[in-house]
Amino acid sequence: VYVFNKPDVRRTPEAPAAARAELRELGRMTTREWITLAVFVLLIGLWVGGGSFISATPVALVGLAILLITGALSWRSMLAEHAAWDTLTWFAALVMMGTQLNEVGFVGWFGKNVSAWLGHLGLGKWLAFVLLAAIYALSHYLFASGTAHTASMFAVFYGVGLAIGLPAIPTLVFLAGIPTMFGCLTHYGNGPAPVFYGSGYVDVKTWWITGTALGLMFLVVWSTIGVAWWHIIGVW
């Protein structure tokens, strides 16, 4: 990231002193800030341990309701977060498009064609493994979250890998890790990405160039050092 986006300011020795001065100026935490902190802890707790009785979306709504009712957040200030609403709108559209790709049969069609193509190539196991992983990783451009990608394409590509003779455990581990590794490919590739992009510091072109470089680096490391390590421990 540093190579592709060298910062204008590279040394900030005055930053700690400036931060302490700003904290002194802010003074003690206000009641609204304590409420916000408590809601934050509550939401994290429910997201981590409340899956058996409440899903993620109602948890978020509960937190928002508490903030609005207690006055820690006003309706007007919430509406003023234009970047957040913009991000939520187009992110929702991208999630729905990913879902539709699966519902109209594109994912199944894509997997069958990849399987047939790799079968005709007659590659060795290592090359087939790398090629399958690369196709699976690049298909992340079609999805707005790692979860949607995995839910739609994991079983298809895992079946393809087994059909062409790839070892089960390494293929399973690689395909399971790819949606997380390649969340950086696009500014909509996983949940946090739209939030980071919405801050406005990085444009789309820079994000895609950097994300592609990082994605290729991850793929090279996993398919070389990773495979070598699997050979050493006897998994491959």
Disulfide bonds with the S-S distance in Angstrom:
none
